[in-house]
Amino acid sequence: MMMKDKVVLITGAGRGIGRAMAIMMAEQGAKVVVNDLGAGVGGEETGESPAQEVVETIRAAGGEAVINGDNVASLEGAEAMVQSAIDNFGRIDTVVNNAGILRDKIFHKMTPDDWNSVINVHLNGSFNTAHFAGQHFRKQESGSFVFMTSTSGLIGNFGQANYAAAKAGIAALSKSIALDMERYNVRSNCISPFAWSRMIGAIPTNTPEQQARVAKIKEMTPEKIAPMAVYLASDAASEVTGQIFAVRNNEIFLMGQSRPLRSLQRTDGWTPETISEHAIPALKSSFYALDRSPDVFSWDPV
């Protein structure tokens, strides 16, 4: 029972990875606030309440859970879901920022609405919940954040400028929280998940390459992601903070973070001409290729 008596808020917990995490958190003894707006993949209203089924599943197994239907993209909604944890369970120990939407489009066709909608849910939503939970974490001098990033932001993918920017921003947000709140015993880490979900199901499958990519991901179940989330939220991970872990089926990766690769120094300084003639030719062998996530993770998961 690694999460015994811990109170956890999980956003976007009605389906997929969020649902799997909520159920495993409860199995491990946590009291869970199951947040889900019931929106479609693109953020559209559906009138559904998938979080209700998750709460009923947890309670049927003897666990404790409450439903929350607020929107992470709203400051008021984020405050309300954190307050729901306090009102129902008396405290909050972990926030798992999992809620997300997709509006995939090639960049020159991406609208400002496509951009803002995805940024608001993923990046702003992650800040919103962290902002209100962080105030409680600071006072109680304990707490943990688990953020969901993506190789779309850490490495790259076609047609996902909005999603990639949000997910790269989330990795930076998590690292900043880890640095700023370490003094209060607050930890913050990221998971970059590979798993089948409604969002992945929205990836176009118009080419054989796209079809093969999606077929591979279909084999990776959300339940494979949940153990890492439970671990990072638990006291067993008390010395783990500021890290990014990718989970792909039965594989766990510690992802790199940006550090200098090579350097050149010129005593009399640089001009545009000497950069062109000297610096770039010397550095070019270390340039990154225009890789996408499938290029880097090119082997089949086990």
CORLIN-V68690 format. One record per pair of residues at least 6 apart in sequence whose C-alpha atoms are under 7 Angstrom apart, sorted by the first residue. I is the first residue (numbers start at 1). GAP is how many residues later the second one is. Records with the same first field share a line. If there is no record, write none. Layout:
I=GAP  GAP
//
This chain:
1=27  28
2=26  27  232
3=22  25  26  27  231
4=24  25  26
5=24  25  26
6=24  25  87
7=23  24  25  78  82  84  85  86  87
8=22  23  24  25  84  85  86  87
9=23  24  25  85  86  87
10=8  12  23  24  25  85  86  87  88
11=23  24  25  85  86  87  88
12=6  23  24  86  87  88
13=6  9  21  22  23  38
14=22  36  37  40
15=35
16=181  206
17=205  206  208
18=80
19=35
20=202  203  206
21=205  208
22=10  12
23=35
24=202
25=205
26=6  32  37  38
27=36
31=33  34
32=32  33  34
33=32  33  34  35  52
34=17  21  31  32  33  34
35=16  32  33  34  35
36=15  32  33
37=32  33  34
38=8  9  10  11  12
39=6  7
40=6
41=60  61  157  158
42=59  60  61
43=58
51=16
52=15
55=10  11  12
58=6  7
59=6
68=13
70=7  11
71=6  7
72=6  49  53  56  57
73=47  48  51  52
75=53
78=50  51
79=50  53
82=50  51
85=6  7
86=6
93=50  51
94=49  50  51  139
95=49  50  51
96=49  50  51
97=29  49  50  51
98=49  50
99=23
100=21  22
101=17  20  98
102=16  61  97
103=11  15
104=55  56
105=54  55
106=52  53
107=52  54
115=47
118=44  45
119=43  47
122=44
123=43  46  47
137=6  49
138=46
141=43  44  45
142=42  43  44
143=42  43  44
144=42  43  44  89
145=42  43  44
146=42  43  44  83  86  87
147=27  42  43  44
148=42  43  44
149=18  19  21  22  41  42  43
150=17  42  43
151=41  142
152=12  141
153=11  12  14  15
154=14
155=136  137  138
156=8  135  136  137
157=135  136
171=19
174=14  15  16  68
175=13  67
177=11
178=9  10  63  64
187=54
188=53  54
189=52  53  54  55
190=53  54  55
191=53  54  55
192=53  54  55
193=32  53  54  55
194=23  26  53  54
195=22  25  26  27
196=21  22  24  25  26
204=6
205=6
220=28  29
224=25
225=22
231=6
244=10  11
245=7  8  9  10
246=6  7  8  9
247=6
248=53
249=52  53
250=52
264=15
//
